[in-house]
């Protein structure tokens, strides 16, 4: 008889390199597979290679400041 108390294994892809890995709390770099992938993603955000869709904040702030005193 199989061990009924065993939890199902969740496998996810690293958002940076796509390597499949088991989702485990022992992985300190979750959801990334390694420190390298985690740091590469951080650098990409800092270089504005990644962006959240929408109007840039500079445009929103400048519209609010124009003649609204």
N, C-alpha and C positions, 0 to 999 in steps of 0.2 A: 504494500500500500504506500502511496506517495505521501510525503510530508504535507499535510493539509494546512499547517500554520505558516508555511513559507509564503512571503509576499511576492507578488508578481514583479518582475524586473522591468524597470522603465529605461529605455534606451533613447538618448537624445543626440542630436548632432551639434558639435561645437559651432557657435555662431560665426566664428572666425574662419576656421579651416574645414569644417564639415565632418571631422572625424567623429564616428559614432562612439559613444561612451555610455556606461551605466550611470544613471542619475543617482548619486550616492552622497549622503551628507559628509562622508569622509573626504570628498574632493573639495579642497579649500578654494579652488578656482571656478567652481560651478557658476554659470553654465558653460564655461570654457574648459578645454581639456588640459590646459597648462598655463603657467605664469606668462609664457611667451605670447600665447594667443590673447590672454587677458590684456597684456600691455600693448599689443598691436592694435587691439580694438580701442583702447584709451587714446593712443596716438592718433588713430584715424578720426576720432571725435574732435581732438584738439586741433587737428589740421583741417577740420570742417569737411572731411571726406564723407561723413555721415551727417544727415540733417533730419530734423523733424519737419514734415510738411507744414506750410503756413507762411503767413506774412512775417518777414524778419522783424525783430523787436525794434531795430533802429527806425524803421518806417512807422511803426505804431507810436513810438515815443515822439518822433518829430511831428507827426500829425497832431498829437495832443498838445504840443507846445506852440504850434503856429497860431498866434492871435487869440489864444485862450487865457489871457491874463486878466 
